[in-house]
């Protein structure tokens, strides 16, 4: 995967330098295909790395010991995202695979609690407003 990412970086460099060249126009569909496949494979590896490092909801309730090779795998995936300048995609996927599920577990009762405390605050404020005026 690292080698493919390095070749992708070179490909993007030549793509920028040779803009408008006829041969590049014929290669654009192939470049787009390579880009899509690289991003899909990186996403799969990132999700597997999160699972292996016990960062997803599936593994949060389990007492999980993290093997050293899992941490190394996650480091490689993150460095690949950094190398191809796709850290914004990495952050989006982190939010999707890790934060979203964990926060939804924590905040599943939030709307009812919010309504309860909001109504109590409104009641308190209205009582205090009428007392002071």
C-alpha positions in Angstrom: 0.0 0.0 0.0 2.9 2.4 0.8 4.4 1.8 -2.6 1.1 2.4 -4.4 0.7 5.6 -2.4 4.2 6.8 -3.4 3.4 6.1 -7.0 0.1 7.9 -6.6 2.0 11.0 -5.3 4.3 10.9 -8.4 1.3 10.5 -10.6 -0.4 13.5 -9.1 2.8 15.6 -9.5 3.1 14.7 -13.2 -0.7 15.4 -13.6 -0.2 18.9 -12.3 3.0 19.6 -14.3 1.6 18.2 -17.6 -1.8 19.8 -17.5 -3.4 20.1 -20.9 -1.0 17.5 -22.6 -2.9 15.2 -25.0 -1.5 12.0 -23.4 -2.6 13.1 -20.0 -6.2 13.6 -21.3 -6.3 10.0 -22.4 -5.0 8.8 -19.0 -7.5 10.8 -16.9 -10.0 7.9 -16.6 -7.2 5.6 -15.4 -5.9 8.2 -12.9 -9.5 8.6 -11.5 -9.8 4.8 -11.2 -6.5 4.6 -9.4 -7.5 7.4 -7.0 -10.9 5.8 -6.2 -9.3 2.4 -5.6 -6.5 3.7 -3.4 -9.0 5.7 -1.3 -11.3 2.6 -0.9 -8.4 0.4 0.1 -7.1 2.9 2.6 -10.6 3.3 4.1 -10.8 -0.5 4.5 -7.4 -0.6 6.1 -8.1 2.3 8.4 -11.3 0.7 9.6 -9.5 -2.6 10.2 -6.8 -0.7 12.1 -9.3 1.0 14.3 -10.9 -2.3 15.1 -7.6 -3.9 15.8 -6.7 -1.1 18.1 -10.0 -1.4 20.0 -11.2 2.1 19.0 -14.6 1.2 17.6 -17.8 0.6 19.5 -17.6 -3.1 18.8 -14.5 -3.4 20.9 -15.1 -0.7 23.5 -17.0 -3.0 25.9 -14.4 -5.7 25.7 -11.2 -5.7 27.7 -8.9 -5.3 24.7 -5.2 -5.6 24.7 -3.7 -3.9 21.7 -1.0 -5.9 19.9 2.1 -4.0 18.7 1.5 -4.9 15.1 -1.9 -3.3 15.2 -0.5 0.0 16.4 2.1 -0.3 13.6 -0.6 -1.0 11.0 -2.5 2.1 12.2 0.6 4.2 12.1 1.3 3.1 8.5 -2.2 3.9 7.4 -2.1 7.3 9.0 1.3 8.1 7.4 -0.1 7.0 4.0 -3.0 9.5 4.4 -0.4 12.1 5.3 1.8 11.3 2.4 -1.1 11.6 -0.2 -2.3 14.8 1.5 -5.7 13.4 2.6 -5.7 14.1 6.3 -9.1 15.7 5.9 -10.5 12.4 4.7 -8.8 10.7 7.6 -10.5 13.0 10.1 -13.9 12.4 8.5 -13.4 8.6 8.6 -12.3 8.8 12.2 -15.4 10.7 13.1 -17.5 8.2 11.2 -15.9 5.0 12.5 -14.9 5.9 16.0 -16.5 9.1 17.4 -19.9 8.8 15.9 -20.7 5.4 17.4 -19.1 6.2 20.7 -20.9 9.5 21.1 -24.2 7.9 20.1 -23.8 5.4 22.9 -23.1 8.2 25.4 -25.8 10.6 24.1 -28.7 8.3 23.3 -30.8 9.7 26.2 -29.7 13.3 25.5 -32.9 14.6 23.8 -35.2 13.6 26.7 -32.8 14.9 29.3 -32.4 18.1 27.3 -36.1 18.7 27.2 -36.5 18.0 30.9 -33.8 20.4 32.0 -34.8 23.0 29.4 -38.4 23.0 30.8 -37.1 23.2 34.3 -34.9 26.2 33.4 -37.7 27.9 31.7 -40.0 27.4 34.6 -37.3 28.7 37.0 -36.7 31.8 34.8 -40.3 32.6 34.4 -40.9 32.3 38.2 -37.9 34.5 39.0 -38.9 37.1 36.3 -42.4 37.5 37.8 -41.0 37.7 41.4 -38.5 40.5 40.4 -41.0 42.5 38.3 
